[in-house]
Amino acid sequence: MAEIFYRTYPKKLNKDKSDLGFVDIYDLDKRFMLAKILGIDCLIIEDIFKKDKNNFFDYSQVDKNLGQTRDFVGEILLCHEMSLSIILRIDINKINEQMEAKNILAILNFWIDKGIDGFLFDDCKNSKINFREVLLYLKKTYKNLILIVNTKNGEEYKNICKIVDLSYKSMENENLKEFILNENKNSNIFSLNNDFDFSCLNFLDFKHFYTISAKLIAIITLIRQNDIFIKEGEETLYYLDKIDSRIRKEIFDFYREIFLVRYDYLDIIRGGYFPIKLKDKDVLSYMFYNGKKALVILNNLCQKDIIVDLPKFIDIRKSTFVIGNISKRTIVKNINLRAYESFVFETYIK
């Protein structure tokens, strides 16, 4: 089963009125509560470790400005009490070059003993450490340990751990459509908040950008077969200034609804994937199916209304609206997709 990962940064300060952020290690439980409400499986904790004068990380010690190591260990226990898994992000390239593999393993073993459920490693091709051997040791020694590598090319790791590419990417509507419909349909790049993961200039001209577009991206991002990686703040548009707290709450509640939809239809989502090729290049359309049951996702990626003719293999009479970013829709053969409209409906294949 694909998992949902929430990437959180304890040292970031949230200054908006929604008060959904935290200042230090002692407030991590606020994020645990949010994760539990949303239905997230795992939290990835980033940027909490001590740095030396040469900017190398000491992964055995928490940054004293955030709290004490013993306090973080207490938060790990709290996380487990809420049935959440907790993962540390480790960049081996930022470990002192003099450190040997056995010392790195000692640090990882230390955190595993404290209750850490896994690690997200940044690819360390520039490191002198035999990283693949480190991964193999961890996999063999700890059967239930979650191992993820952030890399552009993970061929050498794919039989050992999960692979993800969290690097910066930017594209316009047409490229976005092709990216999803082709071999990269399960990528994790989609994000909002101008946070270097998703970019679409046309969105910025749309007067309902904050709500409708955010929900559109949520549907594309969260109703997927593979693992989902969410950055802290996406669920509240934290990185965008001057947004009313009511809008932030509306986006947060929509994320929660999407997660519930995903779990309700997981048997279909985990089945087959089929891109629905329509005439208009600005419509991103695809479906997941299991036997005769299917879940269809329609997305209008432009600032104009578009008439969509649904394929003949979709049984319109047995189609039911599930969720959308604007309003509830009646499913008919010819659908007028409004600007930046996105919705999901359940159907049967003839």
Summary of the structure (lengths in Angstrom):
residues: 350
radius of gyration: 21.5
end to end distance: 27.8
largest distance: 67.2
contacts: 1047
relative contact order: 0.11
helix: 32%
strand: 24%
